[in-house]
Amino acid sequence: MLGTRVGLGRAVGLGVCLALALLLLAARETQAAKYSVAQCGWYVDADANWWDSTAGEKFRQDRYCVPPAGQDSFAGVHLKSFTRNGPATVSGTRFARWRWEAPGGTAISRVSGTWWHALHDGMQQRIGVGTWGGGFNMFASASATDTAPRNFVVGIDPPQPALEDRLLCAKPESSSCSLSSGSWSGIRALTITIEDSHGPSAAVGGELLAGGWRRSAQRIDFWGGDTGGGIRYGETTIDGGRVNLVEYPCSKALIGSEWRGTRMQPCLTGVSGHATVATAGLSDGHHNVRHCVTDFAGNVGCTANRAVGVDNNPPAHPRNLSLVAGEGWRNVNDFDLSWSNPGQGPASPIWGAYWRIAGPAGFDSGVKLAGGRDVTAIADRFVPGPGVYAIEVWLRDEAGNEARSTAVSLPLRFDNVSPGVAFEAVAETTRSELPEHVRADVSDAHSGPASGEIHYRRLNAEHWLELPTKVAAGGSESAQLVARVPSDLGSGTYVFRADATDAAGNAASTTRRADGTEMALRKVPAPPAVAAAPKQTGPKAKTRVFAHLRWRRRRGPSVTVPFGAGAALSGRLVTAYGAGLAGRRLRVVSRPSRGSLADRRVDVVTSGSHGGFRLALPAGPSRRITVNYRGDDTFDAARRPALALRVRSGLSLAVSPRRLQTGESVRLWGRVRARGAPLPRRGKLVAIQYYEAAARRWRPVMVVRSDHVGRFQGRYRFRYVSGTARIRLRAVALPEERWPYAPGASTPITVRVTGQPVG
């Protein structure tokens, strides 16, 4: 039998309290965590079950534990078992009982309370514990009536899983107890101490612990489990400092400055929750996250430390931002930038750089991201046309922090337009004395004129001779070339050529005046001093060659045709007075642009009856075409300065899919055609553009390079399209040095994008 059994007969009466007090003094305290449960008193109900071994035939129960508010909390409070009134009897060993069961993994180590009873003909009240083996060990009993409530307290060693209060016929099973005088037992004001030696378990997870670097407000999820009294508290800490505390709902009451459970298992055995952690209050770097739960007995269970990287501050500005080849003007639309990254200390590493290009006519590339760990360069940026643009660069870290206020800016100066150059008009083109100076005006709207020279040669001479030339500045966009004409030139016709270069290295050359006429001066011999001059035989008659290019309805000295298209050259050979010269042979020289594999081509055409001529020009790369008449015994030679036949680059574009959602990527691919020209060693530059209907302009999306056979490909993700948009895309072959084709575009393709913007 467990503990100490106390038999209380009618003779002992009030000695019950003293005996139970002695039991308390003898009980040995344990060291395990404990909690107390209050039952049937203090406005607390009873977490007990009642059972009758006679299946309800001989006993009944009565329960009244919670009086109305405002009354004495113990007024009439009881848990009672009664024998049923009548002449019948109940067999020996039969009983009714109230039973309290400790939660799994716990045991009852101490009990105090109040009992009283009315007992007749062998009936007893017995209080004891249900043992681990399923038995019953009594620690207090009474066999005589004592209706005055008496207190008892007892320690239980070793602790047991249940507490029982029995009303029992204490006679042998072969005998019986009379029910003619009703018997009953009562109990109340129980304080049950439960020993709970098993700690709870904890777990933690959520957004904060999802890996990588975290910033701003982050959600953390946590869980707890317990088999005993249940979870009362959950606490989350970072580096030992509390960031969240949860008190879970428990059945409890504050009694005598002590929280007691009102059920044998007061709290939930499984709990979960979440909280938002403001990481802005943490320093940048790594921190330890821990979650602990505490059960009702005070046992604590904690997770292991979980590391989390926190970074809420954007990187500083890029250091030593510079352009490859410097910040001066250039005529190749290709800009490469580099910089060094600032130190991040314990914060997250640099991951990517944002850039934005803005410039004339409201151009804005939008903000783009060049991603990558510790990126320190952005290559192959380009601008939409000549002018001065500005590129801003600022950094992003792995946590996603970035601040445009840290941006560093550089100018992008691009000019691929040759300067304009033309000779000033001269009042007289035939005279006995040539002017002292010749002048040519140079204009350039972007990088501005930088240098220039003026050359001359006698008509029909093969080599040009350079004149001492001075460059006179006329402003940021204009200048004048001034050259002194040699005073010792003999009589004859002299042709002049002006060469000019702008600050970006673009060159231009002309032999014409602003009105389009040839810059030629003729010096004639001075008339003889005698009054009657001999009959003048005179020089050869002057001739002129007029010529232009034609393709469909386009005509002029410069014509642009599609890739693979031919053109026509037509013109007329005339005298100085405009009369056509028939039957003359003219030499047509086609010089392919730099980078072409084609050789120079020479054709000979014969003028018609009115001096006209025509020549079909085959397909090929861009070229410059000159027409020469060598002259004869009667007529001077004549030459038409170079005509420009520009051929657009040929390329194709395909996309897939044609219909997609915002946030999805479209694949783009195609091929650059390179008839008669090798592709650049690094591949051909190709720009993917979209059409902005509001501005009626094609805007750049990205730039890619082809492979060595002209194939190119790329992907683009539509992030900021809302609703439904039909977007026209095309590929453009960009101008490059030694690429003998003019910029050309593929046939536009329309894709349909539907959805909402994504982050």
KAQUILIN-V917987 format. One record per residue. OMEGA is omega in whole degrees, 0 to 359 (NA if undefined). Layout:
# KAQUILIN-V917987
omega = [OMEGA	OMEGA]
This chain:
# KAQUILIN-V917987
omega = [183	172	183	180	181	176	184	175	180	185	186	173	189	180	182	183	180	181	181	176	178	177	179	180	182	184	181	180	175	185	183	176	186	168	183	178	177	182	173	180	179	185	180	178	182	177	185	174	180	182	181	182	178	178	174	182	187	184	171	182	176	187	176	187	186	177	179	179	180	176	174	185	178	182	177	185	180	162	187	169	183	164	179	183	177	182	186	177	175	184	177	181	178	185	167	184	167	186	174	182	178	177	179	180	179	178	181	183	181	179	169	180	181	178	175	190	169	191	183	169	173	177	180	166	180	176	181	183	168	187	179	179	180	180	180	178	184	171	176	177	177	180	180	182	173	187	175	180	180	179	173	175	183	172	185	183	359	180	184	190	185	175	180	170	187	165	196	165	191	179	176	185	180	179	180	178	181	177	182	172	186	176	177	175	180	178	178	175	181	167	184	178	184	180	184	185	182	180	179	176	183	176	182	180	178	185	183	185	183	180	181	181	184	178	178	182	182	178	174	178	181	183	175	178	181	179	184	184	179	185	179	183	168	183	176	180	171	184	178	179	183	175	177	177	180	170	184	181	178	175	186	178	179	184	179	180	179	174	177	174	175	172	182	173	191	191	178	179	176	182	175	179	177	179	177	181	177	183	180	178	180	176	176	179	182	181	179	179	181	177	180	173	181	179	186	179	180	175	183	173	186	172	169	177	175	182	176	176	183	177	181	185	181	177	173	184	176	179	173	177	183	176	172	183	171	186	180	179	176	180	174	185	182	184	176	181	174	179	172	183	174	176	181	180	180	183	183	181	174	175	173	177	174	176	181	179	177	183	187	176	177	181	177	181	190	182	179	180	170	188	176	179	176	179	180	181	172	185	169	171	179	180	187	181	181	177	178	179	177	175	176	179	172	194	177	178	184	177	180	180	174	180	181	178	179	185	173	187	175	176	173	184	183	178	177	181	179	179	173	181	179	178	172	177	177	188	182	180	177	184	178	176	179	178	182	182	165	185	175	178	179	178	177	188	187	184	178	179	181	183	178	180	174	179	175	172	173	178	182	174	185	188	175	177	183	175	173	188	176	177	180	182	177	184	183	184	183	177	179	174	181	181	178	179	179	183	185	179	177	180	180	180	182	179	182	178	177	176	180	178	176	185	179	180	176	184	176	180	179	171	186	173	180	180	176	180	181	177	180	177	180	178	181	178	178	180	179	183	183	183	183	180	175	181	184	175	174	178	176	179	181	177	177	177	172	180	175	178	181	170	187	182	180	176	179	180	178	182	177	183	177	177	178	181	173	179	180	174	177	181	185	174	185	172	178	182	175	179	181	177	183	172	179	179	179	182	180	182	177	181	180	179	181	180	180	176	183	177	173	183	179	176	177	177	180	181	180	186	179	178	183	177	182	180	176	180	184	176	180	179	176	181	175	189	176	178	183	170	187	180	178	182	185	188	177	173	178	182	174	178	190	170	184	172	182	180	181	175	177	177	180	179	173	180	175	359	177	178	181	180	174	184	177	183	174	178	181	177	180	183	175	179	188	180	175	181	175	176	177	184	180	184	181	177	179	178	171	185	172	184	177	187	183	181	183	181	172	182	180	173	178	179	179	175	178	172	188	176	173	180	176	178	179	177	176	180	179	184	195	180	175	184	178	180	173	189	178	181	174	175	182	174	187	178	178	177	180	171	193	178	174	177	180	184	175	173	181	177	182	172	181	182	182	175	180	179	177	179	NA]
